[in-house]
């Protein structure tokens, strides 16, 4: 299939996938190919570190109990709250999403010289504002047991916690339905790199023909 890019537009790929699917690894491989990378999780962490731009609003909305001793967001405590309280989750999103979007748009301008840009948005399927920024959606996909094993291996979460997070994310079938491109990440790093290289060639050709 020939991928055509609208004339005069920078090609922006929205990269998404469930927790533990390997989004960060795929983004790293695209960066190695020369793509510009914007990771909204990285932006969110920067906004919620000590003296981060989101901290005053989070402190006002949630109180001292959700700010750690060093002045950063207490992420473990906040994660526990938003997974048990839908209203709290919405309050946090109303603070964070506009700030993340603002930072992402600023980074898009800074990366104009890149051949194309990969915008990593875990919640892309449920984020209309971010979907409007991208021309294609790339889903990193793997089976649920692989997701669970990866998250347990890299964090202090146990299996029930990880399953609870997966249950609250966009269902796998819906993500795949949204996808223009899919990377399967059930195998080894070499196979993953091969899939990224093939997509890099397609994305580069689409931008260069613009």
Backbone as CSV, one residue per row, in Angstrom:
resi,resn,N_x,N_y,N_z,CA_x,CA_y,CA_z,C_x,C_y,C_z
1,UNK,0.827,-1.190,0.000,0.000,0.000,0.000,0.865,1.245,0.000
2,UNK,0.557,2.211,-0.879,1.305,3.457,-0.953,0.713,4.445,0.041
3,UNK,1.566,5.004,0.887,1.126,5.978,1.882,1.371,7.372,1.308
4,UNK,0.316,8.156,1.182,0.459,9.509,0.644,0.222,10.523,1.753
5,UNK,1.058,11.547,1.766,0.970,12.585,2.772,0.455,13.869,2.148
6,UNK,-0.470,14.538,2.846,-1.024,15.793,2.336,0.079,16.820,2.128
7,UNK,0.017,17.522,0.999,1.059,18.477,0.645,1.172,19.576,1.693
8,UNK,2.436,19.854,2.081,2.694,20.948,3.001,2.547,20.590,4.472
9,UNK,2.218,19.348,4.787,2.023,18.956,6.177,3.143,18.036,6.650
10,UNK,3.600,18.281,7.855,4.562,17.379,8.467,3.828,16.101,8.861
11,UNK,4.397,14.948,8.537,3.771,13.678,8.873,3.951,13.395,10.368
12,UNK,2.844,13.258,11.064,2.859,12.965,12.498,2.137,11.644,12.717
13,UNK,2.853,10.708,13.326,2.318,9.377,13.611,1.935,9.302,15.083
14,UNK,0.704,8.940,15.383,0.284,8.736,16.758,0.567,7.300,17.171
15,UNK,1.486,7.112,18.117,1.882,5.784,18.583,1.162,5.474,19.893
16,UNK,0.443,4.366,19.933,-0.292,4.006,21.136,-0.253,2.499,21.338
17,UNK,-0.788,2.059,22.470,-0.811,0.640,22.818,-1.102,0.503,24.290
18,UNK,-1.478,-0.685,24.719,-1.784,-0.915,26.123,-0.536,-0.892,26.984
19,UNK,-0.748,-0.842,28.298,0.369,-0.889,29.231,1.182,-2.164,28.987
20,UNK,2.515,-2.016,28.969,3.381,-3.176,28.777,3.493,-3.677,27.355
21,UNK,2.928,-2.936,26.403,2.982,-3.397,25.011,4.336,-3.140,24.360
22,UNK,5.098,-2.196,24.905,6.419,-1.906,24.352,6.497,-0.591,23.601
23,UNK,5.645,0.358,23.937,5.622,1.647,23.231,6.958,2.380,23.323
24,UNK,7.544,2.382,24.523,8.804,3.108,24.707,9.934,2.487,23.896
25,UNK,9.958,1.157,23.829,10.991,0.482,23.038,10.819,0.797,21.561
26,UNK,9.587,0.768,21.083,9.323,1.094,19.678,9.708,2.546,19.391
27,UNK,9.371,3.454,20.298,9.737,4.859,20.110,11.256,5.014,20.045
28,UNK,11.975,4.285,20.881,13.437,4.329,20.880,13.989,3.853,19.532
29,UNK,13.377,2.814,18.971,13.827,2.293,17.680,13.545,3.307,16.563
30,UNK,12.409,3.975,16.616,12.133,5.025,15.632,13.119,6.182,15.780
31,UNK,13.464,6.527,17.013,14.449,7.585,17.234,15.787,7.201,16.606
32,UNK,16.149,5.924,16.716,17.379,5.449,16.102,17.372,5.550,14.589
33,UNK,16.187,5.563,13.999,16.050,5.729,12.551,16.058,7.203,12.146
34,UNK,16.026,8.094,13.130,16.070,9.531,12.831,14.753,10.263,12.984
35,UNK,13.722,9.565,13.439,12.422,10.213,13.626,12.458,11.147,14.831
36,UNK,11.619,12.164,14.812,11.417,12.996,15.988,10.445,12.285,16.926
37,UNK,10.734,12.315,18.213,9.896,11.606,19.186,9.367,12.590,20.219
38,UNK,8.060,12.526,20.446,7.429,13.259,21.544,6.669,12.229,22.369
39,UNK,7.011,12.104,23.648,6.393,11.102,24.519,5.578,11.828,25.584
40,UNK,4.274,11.661,25.555,3.427,12.388,26.501,3.615,11.900,27.936
41,UNK,4.046,10.652,28.125,4.357,10.187,29.484,5.555,10.939,30.044
42,UNK,6.554,11.182,29.207,7.731,11.948,29.637,7.315,13.375,29.993
43,UNK,6.455,13.964,29.165,5.952,15.312,29.451,5.211,15.325,30.786
44,UNK,4.344,14.334,31.002,3.556,14.265,32.241,4.461,14.157,33.468
45,UNK,5.518,13.353,33.368,6.442,13.225,34.495,7.152,14.549,34.771
46,UNK,7.523,15.250,33.726,8.192,16.536,33.915,7.245,17.559,34.558
47,UNK,5.985,17.545,34.139,5.005,18.478,34.691,4.710,18.211,36.160
48,UNK,4.916,16.969,36.611,4.554,16.599,37.979,5.761,16.341,38.876
49,UNK,6.953,16.686,38.397,8.119,16.606,39.271,8.142,17.834,40.189
50,UNK,9.060,17.867,41.134,9.153,19.022,42.028,9.296,20.304,41.207
51,UNK,8.477,21.303,41.530,8.436,22.582,40.808,7.873,22.453,39.402
52,UNK,7.256,21.310,39.082,6.633,21.142,37.778,5.429,22.056,37.618
53,UNK,5.103,22.340,36.380,4.046,23.310,36.086,2.670,22.871,36.583
54,UNK,2.453,21.559,36.710,1.143,21.064,37.147,0.994,20.987,38.661
55,UNK,2.086,21.082,39.391,2.044,20.845,40.840,1.129,21.819,41.588
56,UNK,1.176,23.129,41.323,0.276,24.025,42.075,-1.202,23.663,41.914
57,UNK,-1.634,23.345,40.693,-3.043,22.998,40.462,-3.397,21.666,41.118
58,UNK,-2.475,20.694,41.066,-2.724,19.402,41.710,-2.818,19.579,43.224
59,UNK,-1.925,20.400,43.781,-1.944,20.669,45.218,-3.262,21.318,45.618
60,UNK,-3.734,22.276,44.819,-4.993,22.966,45.124,-6.185,22.017,45.036
61,UNK,-6.142,21.092,44.069,-7.286,20.203,43.844,-7.320,19.013,44.785
62,UNK,-6.144,18.518,45.204,-6.098,17.265,45.961,-5.510,17.400,47.365
63,UNK,-4.847,18.509,47.645,-4.311,18.723,48.982,-2.900,18.203,49.177
64,UNK,-2.390,18.435,50.408,-1.005,18.073,50.734,-0.736,16.582,50.608
65,UNK,-1.756,15.759,50.821,-1.548,14.320,50.886,-1.062,13.683,49.602
66,UNK,-1.212,14.388,48.478,-0.810,13.807,47.194,0.466,14.436,46.643
67,UNK,1.120,15.228,47.486,2.419,15.793,47.130,3.464,15.157,48.035
68,UNK,4.490,14.570,47.440,5.545,13.900,48.205,6.418,14.915,48.942
69,UNK,7.268,14.415,49.827,8.126,15.290,50.632,9.052,16.139,49.784
70,UNK,9.430,15.629,48.606,10.347,16.390,47.749,9.630,17.419,46.879
71,UNK,8.295,17.511,47.003,7.536,18.500,46.236,6.976,17.980,44.936
72,UNK,7.263,16.719,44.588,6.732,16.110,43.368,5.393,15.435,43.671
73,UNK,4.672,15.084,42.626,3.452,14.305,42.796,3.780,12.947,43.399
74,UNK,2.990,12.523,44.380,3.103,11.162,44.902,2.343,10.254,43.933
75,UNK,3.056,9.696,42.973,2.414,8.977,41.868,1.723,7.697,42.337
76,UNK,2.329,7.004,43.282,1.719,5.762,43.763,0.383,6.049,44.442
77,UNK,0.353,7.064,45.275,-0.870,7.413,45.983,-1.934,7.931,45.011
78,UNK,-1.508,8.743,44.049,-2.459,9.275,43.076,-3.008,8.161,42.195
79,UNK,-2.166,7.231,41.797,-2.644,6.116,40.977,-3.720,5.327,41.719
80,UNK,-3.496,5.094,43.016,-4.497,4.390,43.806,-5.816,5.139,43.871
81,UNK,-5.745,6.464,43.970,-6.964,7.278,44.040,-7.744,7.234,42.739
82,UNK,-7.062,7.488,41.613,-7.804,7.641,40.359,-8.351,6.312,39.840
83,UNK,-7.773,5.190,40.318,-8.329,3.907,39.900,-9.520,3.489,40.753
84,UNK,-9.763,4.223,41.830,-10.921,3.908,42.670,-11.963,5.019,42.666
85,UNK,-11.640,6.160,42.049,-12.522,7.326,42.109,-12.559,8.004,40.734
86,UNK,-13.638,7.780,39.992,-13.739,8.318,38.626,-13.737,9.840,38.614
87,UNK,-14.344,10.458,39.624,-14.376,11.924,39.672,-12.980,12.493,39.888
88,UNK,-12.177,11.829,40.720,-10.802,12.270,40.947,-9.980,12.121,39.668
89,UNK,-10.195,11.036,38.958,-9.504,10.827,37.682,-9.819,11.961,36.717
90,UNK,-11.082,12.351,36.652,-11.474,13.429,35.753,-10.854,14.761,36.178
91,UNK,-10.805,15.019,37.496,-10.182,16.251,37.987,-8.719,16.323,37.582
92,UNK,-8.016,15.193,37.729,-6.598,15.162,37.359,-6.427,15.378,35.859
93,UNK,-7.272,14.733,35.060,-7.172,14.880,33.605,-7.430,16.314,33.168
94,UNK,-8.365,16.993,33.823,-8.660,18.389,33.475,-7.461,19.296,33.759
95,UNK,-6.650,18.903,34.714,-5.414,19.653,34.993,-4.324,19.282,33.993
96,UNK,-4.128,17.979,33.800,-2.970,17.501,33.059,-3.098,17.615,31.550
97,UNK,-4.236,17.229,30.988,-4.344,17.123,29.535,-4.055,18.426,28.796
98,UNK,-4.605,19.581,29.230,-4.270,20.814,28.512,-2.787,21.167,28.582
99,UNK,-2.161,20.897,29.733,-0.731,21.194,29.870,0.111,20.273,28.992
100,UNK,-0.246,18.984,28.948,0.484,18.041,28.098,0.324,18.417,26.629
101,UNK,-0.895,18.768,26.236,-1.146,19.152,24.841,-0.338,20.389,24.465
102,UNK,-0.287,21.358,25.360,0.489,22.584,25.110,1.964,22.263,24.894
103,UNK,2.515,21.415,25.773,3.927,21.045,25.656,4.187,20.240,24.376
104,UNK,3.269,19.345,24.037,3.436,18.536,22.828,3.450,19.420,21.584
105,UNK,2.551,20.375,21.518,2.502,21.280,20.365,3.783,22.098,20.265
106,UNK,4.319,22.515,21.402,5.581,23.252,21.402,6.717,22.387,20.867
107,UNK,6.752,21.126,21.277,7.794,20.222,20.790,7.637,19.921,19.304
108,UNK,6.405,19.876,18.820,6.189,19.661,17.385,6.877,20.750,16.571
109,UNK,6.798,21.980,17.045,7.452,23.085,16.339,8.973,22.931,16.371
110,UNK,9.496,22.435,17.486,10.942,22.294,17.630,11.507,21.161,16.764
111,UNK,10.643,20.223,16.351,11.103,19.045,15.606,10.794,19.136,14.110
112,UNK,10.576,20.343,13.627,10.165,20.504,12.225,11.198,19.981,11.232
113,UNK,12.462,19.922,11.628,13.505,19.458,10.705,13.564,17.932,10.596
114,UNK,12.868,17.223,11.445,12.900,15.764,11.410,12.109,15.238,10.211
115,UNK,12.471,14.042,9.708,11.771,13.512,8.532,10.286,13.261,8.782
116,UNK,9.949,12.873,9.989,8.553,12.725,10.432,8.601,12.643,11.948
117,UNK,7.447,12.704,12.586,7.399,12.756,14.046,6.501,11.646,14.572
118,UNK,6.974,10.978,15.614,6.187,9.963,16.308,5.740,10.551,17.645
119,UNK,4.436,10.679,17.807,3.847,11.233,19.020,3.296,10.070,19.851
120,UNK,3.929,9.793,20.990,3.557,8.652,21.821,2.466,9.090,22.804
121,UNK,1.262,8.527,22.628,0.116,8.900,23.464,-0.592,7.616,23.912
122,UNK,-0.324,7.125,25.127,-0.976,5.891,25.581,-2.501,5.955,25.503
123,UNK,-3.080,7.115,25.771,-4.543,7.252,25.781,-5.076,7.840,24.476
124,UNK,-4.350,7.648,23.392,-4.762,8.236,22.112,-6.194,7.882,21.707
125,UNK,-6.656,6.624,21.857,-8.017,6.297,21.411,-9.096,7.133,22.084
126,UNK,-8.827,7.605,23.309,-9.836,8.380,24.030,-9.459,9.859,24.165
127,UNK,-8.551,10.333,23.319,-8.072,11.717,23.391,-8.268,12.428,22.053
128,UNK,-9.461,12.979,21.802,-9.741,13.617,20.506,-8.753,14.729,20.148
129,UNK,-8.311,15.501,21.143,-7.405,16.613,20.850,-6.088,16.111,20.268
130,UNK,-5.603,14.990,20.769,-4.360,14.432,20.239,-4.596,13.742,18.897
131,UNK,-5.724,13.110,18.746,-6.012,12.454,17.461,-6.075,13.469,16.326
132,UNK,-6.474,14.694,16.646,-6.518,15.733,15.617,-5.122,16.156,15.166
133,UNK,-4.119,15.880,15.982,-2.749,16.272,15.640,-2.078,15.290,14.689
134,UNK,-2.571,14.050,14.636,-1.852,13.003,13.910,-2.548,12.658,12.596
135,UNK,-1.735,12.194,11.644,-2.281,11.761,10.359,-2.464,10.239,10.284
136,UNK,-1.696,9.519,11.100,-1.818,8.057,11.128,-1.715,7.579,12.566
137,UNK,-2.352,6.435,12.840,-2.291,5.823,14.166,-1.541,4.495,14.051
138,UNK,-0.494,4.364,14.844,0.312,3.147,14.898,0.101,2.493,16.261
139,UNK,-0.400,1.278,16.263,-0.661,0.546,17.505,0.415,-0.517,17.713
140,UNK,1.024,-0.508,18.900,1.929,-1.574,19.307,1.080,-2.601,20.051
141,UNK,1.102,-3.836,19.572,0.167,-4.843,20.066,0.895,-6.097,20.538
142,UNK,0.369,-6.673,21.620,0.826,-7.983,22.077,-0.297,-8.597,22.902
143,UNK,-0.164,-9.880,23.250,-1.248,-10.502,24.007,-1.190,-10.056,25.467
144,UNK,-2.309,-10.236,26.161,-2.461,-9.705,27.515,-1.485,-10.328,28.503
145,UNK,-1.214,-11.608,28.379,-0.281,-12.257,29.302,1.119,-11.675,29.178
146,UNK,1.500,-11.311,27.948,2.799,-10.670,27.739,2.826,-9.300,28.396
147,UNK,1.743,-8.534,28.242,1.647,-7.225,28.902,1.851,-7.371,30.411
148,UNK,1.127,-8.303,31.005,1.164,-8.479,32.463,2.569,-8.846,32.927
149,UNK,3.187,-9.790,32.228,4.535,-10.229,32.609,5.529,-9.078,32.529
150,UNK,5.422,-8.259,31.493,6.357,-7.136,31.342,6.187,-6.114,32.456
151,UNK,4.951,-5.768,32.771,4.717,-4.740,33.794,5.161,-5.232,35.164
152,UNK,4.862,-6.484,35.490,5.302,-7.042,36.772,6.831,-7.049,36.848
153,UNK,7.470,-7.345,35.729,8.923,-7.419,35.697,9.624,-6.089,35.865
154,UNK,8.932,-4.995,35.550,9.593,-3.685,35.593,9.093,-2.808,36.739
155,UNK,8.085,-3.269,37.486,7.490,-2.417,38.521,7.204,-3.226,39.781
156,UNK,6.630,-2.555,40.756,6.256,-3.221,42.007,4.798,-3.663,42.004
157,UNK,4.141,-3.555,40.882,2.740,-3.946,40.805,2.601,-5.460,40.758
158,UNK,1.498,-5.948,41.311,1.212,-7.371,41.201,0.187,-7.603,40.083
159,UNK,-0.107,-8.886,39.816,-0.967,-9.211,38.677,-2.361,-8.581,38.766
160,UNK,-3.045,-8.630,39.923,-4.368,-7.996,39.983,-4.336,-6.501,39.663
161,UNK,-3.286,-5.802,40.115,-3.170,-4.373,39.821,-3.021,-4.134,38.315
162,UNK,-2.172,-4.939,37.688,-1.950,-4.764,36.248,-3.227,-5.086,35.471
163,UNK,-3.907,-6.157,35.873,-5.164,-6.505,35.188,-6.207,-5.396,35.354
164,UNK,-6.208,-4.750,36.507,-7.154,-3.652,36.741,-6.865,-2.484,35.811
165,UNK,-5.584,-2.206,35.586,-5.211,-1.125,34.669,-5.633,-1.486,33.243
166,UNK,-5.337,-2.704,32.825,-5.705,-3.144,31.474,-7.212,-3.043,31.271
167,UNK,-7.968,-3.421,32.293,-9.435,-3.396,32.185,-9.969,-1.984,32.000
168,UNK,-9.222,-0.983,32.490,-9.674,0.409,32.382,-9.186,1.086,31.102
169,UNK,-8.263,0.451,30.405,-7.774,1.030,29.152,-8.704,0.653,27.997
170,UNK,-8.533,1.342,26.882,-9.303,1.009,25.680,-9.102,-0.462,25.346
171,UNK,-10.167,-1.222,25.111,-10.012,-2.638,24.784,-9.111,-2.850,23.567
172,UNK,-8.375,-3.941,23.599,-7.424,-4.262,22.536,-8.079,-4.225,21.160
173,UNK,-9.259,-4.814,21.033,-9.938,-4.862,19.733,-10.256,-3.471,19.215
174,UNK,-10.624,-2.556,20.105,-10.937,-1.178,19.691,-9.676,-0.445,19.249
175,UNK,-8.560,-0.677,19.951,-7.296,-0.060,19.534,-6.923,-0.517,18.132
176,UNK,-7.028,-1.818,17.898,-6.649,-2.361,16.594,-7.571,-1.853,15.486
177,UNK,-8.823,-1.637,15.820,-9.762,-1.105,14.830,-9.393,0.317,14.432
178,UNK,-8.823,1.060,15.366,-8.418,2.446,15.124,-7.131,2.532,14.306
179,UNK,-6.343,1.458,14.303,-4.980,1.497,13.751,-4.946,1.624,12.236
180,UNK,-4.022,2.463,11.764,-3.631,2.464,10.350,-2.483,1.485,10.137
181,UNK,-1.635,1.358,11.149,-0.488,0.455,11.106,-0.402,-0.265,12.450
182,UNK,0.107,-1.504,12.426,0.237,-2.298,13.649,1.640,-2.899,13.706
183,UNK,2.262,-2.800,14.873,3.514,-3.500,15.146,3.224,-4.580,16.175
184,UNK,3.571,-5.817,15.841,3.407,-6.923,16.781,4.668,-7.036,17.638
185,UNK,4.473,-7.043,18.940,5.619,-7.093,19.844,5.528,-8.296,20.776
186,UNK,5.384,-9.473,20.192,5.403,-10.718,20.960,6.721,-11.463,20.806
187,UNK,7.594,-10.982,19.925,8.833,-11.702,19.629,10.047,-11.032,20.227
188,UNK,11.166,-11.117,19.496,12.417,-10.569,20.014,12.666,-9.163,19.479
189,UNK,13.729,-8.534,19.991,14.042,-7.154,19.625,14.412,-7.034,18.151
190,UNK,15.054,-8.051,17.616,15.434,-8.026,16.201,14.196,-7.959,15.300
191,UNK,13.199,-8.775,15.639,11.966,-8.747,14.866,11.249,-7.420,14.995
192,UNK,11.284,-6.848,16.172,10.665,-5.541,16.404,11.375,-4.469,15.586
193,UNK,12.699,-4.502,15.595,13.485,-3.519,14.846,13.206,-3.621,13.349
194,UNK,12.995,-4.833,12.852,12.690,-5.019,11.436,11.360,-4.378,11.061
195,UNK,10.368,-4.513,11.935,9.069,-3.903,11.663,9.178,-2.370,11.675
196,UNK,9.952,-1.848,12.622,10.144,-0.394,12.694,10.867,0.109,11.451
197,UNK,11.884,-0.611,11.006,12.647,-0.193,9.824,11.749,-0.137,8.587
198,UNK,10.863,-1.120,8.447,9.963,-1.141,7.295,9.005,0.053,7.326
199,UNK,8.469,0.367,8.504,7.566,1.512,8.617,8.322,2.823,8.442
200,UNK,9.555,2.868,8.938,10.377,4.072,8.756,10.532,4.398,7.271
201,UNK,10.769,3.379,6.481,10.934,3.601,5.038,9.642,4.148,4.426
202,UNK,8.515,3.585,4.811,7.221,4.052,4.291,6.938,5.491,4.720
203,UNK,7.177,5.777,6.005,6.884,7.119,6.497,7.819,8.158,5.866
204,UNK,9.080,7.792,5.717,10.036,8.713,5.103,9.681,8.991,3.653
205,UNK,9.307,7.944,2.925,8.943,8.123,1.526,7.699,8.995,1.394
206,UNK,6.757,8.813,2.301,5.528,9.620,2.259,5.853,11.090,2.494
207,UNK,6.740,11.361,3.453,7.096,12.756,3.735,7.930,13.338,2.603
208,UNK,8.855,12.553,2.065,9.733,13.061,1.005,8.983,13.327,-0.295
209,UNK,7.887,12.612,-0.514,7.117,12.832,-1.738,6.178,14.015,-1.618
210,UNK,6.151,14.603,-0.399,5.259,15.725,-0.139,5.758,16.982,-0.875
